[in-house]
Amino acid sequence: VISLGKGHKNSDVKILQEFLITENYGKAAQALARVGATSYFGVLTRAALAEFQAKVGIKPAWGNFGPITRAYLSENYN
């Protein structure tokens, strides 16, 4: 499994975006929902992911999808 960050464009990003839209953790997630899951990891995706990370206590909440966030999701979302 690869890490995801700004500039990536693939189906994994789309899945992450759909998850963030569903979780709806803040203004960036709401803005992402208005745009929709585009498969492109840009500014909105990063901001929505950072909101989610901050809300659930993932540190640092920088909006990158790597091992820490992946482990959190594996433990809390089956």
Secondary structure, 3 states (H helix, E strand, C coil): CCCECCCCECHHHHHHHHHHHHHCCCHHHHHHHHHCCCCECCHHHHHHHHHHHHHHCCCCCCCCECHHHHHHHHHHCC
